[in-house]
């Protein structure tokens, strides 16, 4: 079999401080209480870094799709005003693929963000078991992440929101979107992600604002940073 690998360069430095701290402690008398970074940790680390990078790419693609949509909307001012005056009325996009690209990016973000969170949880489980040498199950790891975030005054609510949105859009419905004009001069629009096929959004406001997705992204980034701090502190405490 003639084959070759593609070099893996994660580009996410999240775990470097943890590995460096562990190596420093293992090289001293203090490190006797700590486990060794073996294949189980290596696999969990690669999976976590990969998933975080994939979420970053999903966010970049979503931002590009929104920018493409904004470009078309900037040329359709009169048509948009007619739609608003006759609401509920749909605006046919001149480049209809923009809408589906946007929906694909919204879906991809939820899927990959949830997967990245699960990789964070898996990393905590393996780190606790193999490095700290303590028992740890899925619920324990989730509690560890929640405590780490709340200790730094970060909300953990985004995890439940992510679970709810992902379950809904993957098992019950498919997202589509509308736009709210939030400013006429200059023109600004806010993306509304529809949770069901609804025409009158004032009578039935079953939609999410893009801010909900931003909150999940900010929450995931904070969770990764807080997990890093938890791991570093745990190494110091265990080896003291």
WOUR-V837672 format. One record per backbone hydrogen bond with DSSP energy under -0.5 kcal/mol. CO is the residue of the C=O (numbers start at 0). NH is the residue of the N-H. If there is no record, write none. Layout:
# WOUR-V837672
co=(CO/CO)
nh=(NH/NH)
This chain:
# WOUR-V837672
co=(0/4/6/10/11/12/12/14/15/16/17/18/19/20/21/22/24/24/27/28/29/30/35/37/38/39/40/41/42/43/44/45/46/47/48/49/50/51/52/53/54/55/56/57/58/59/60/61/62/63/64/65/66/67/68/69/71/72/75/76/77/78/79/80/81/83/89/93/94/95/95/96/97/98/99/100/101/102/103/104/105/106/107/108/109/110/111/112/113/114/115/116/117/118/119/120/121/122/123/124/125/125/126/126/127/130/136/137/138/139/140/141/142/143/144/145/146/147/148/148/149/155/155/156/156/157/158/159/160/161/162/163/164/165/166/167/167/175/177/179/179/182/185/187/187/189/190/190/191/191/192/193/195/198/199/203/204/205/205/207/208/208/209/209/210/211/212/213/214/215/216/217/218/219/220/221/222/223/224/225/226/227/228/229/230/231/232/233/234/235/236)
nh=(2/6/8/12/14/15/16/18/19/20/21/22/23/24/25/26/27/30/30/31/32/33/37/41/42/43/44/45/46/47/48/49/50/51/52/53/54/55/56/57/58/59/60/61/62/63/64/65/66/67/68/69/70/71/72/73/74/75/79/80/81/82/83/84/85/86/91/95/97/98/99/100/101/102/103/104/105/106/107/108/109/110/111/112/113/114/115/116/117/118/119/120/121/122/123/124/125/126/127/128/129/130/130/131/133/34/140/141/142/143/144/145/146/147/148/149/150/151/151/153/152/158/159/159/160/161/162/163/164/165/166/167/168/169/170/171/172/193/191/181/189/187/184/181/182/179/192/209/177/193/207/175/197/200/203/205/206/194/195/192/211/212/212/213/214/215/216/217/218/219/220/221/222/223/224/225/226/227/228/229/230/231/232/233/234/235/236/237/238/239/239)
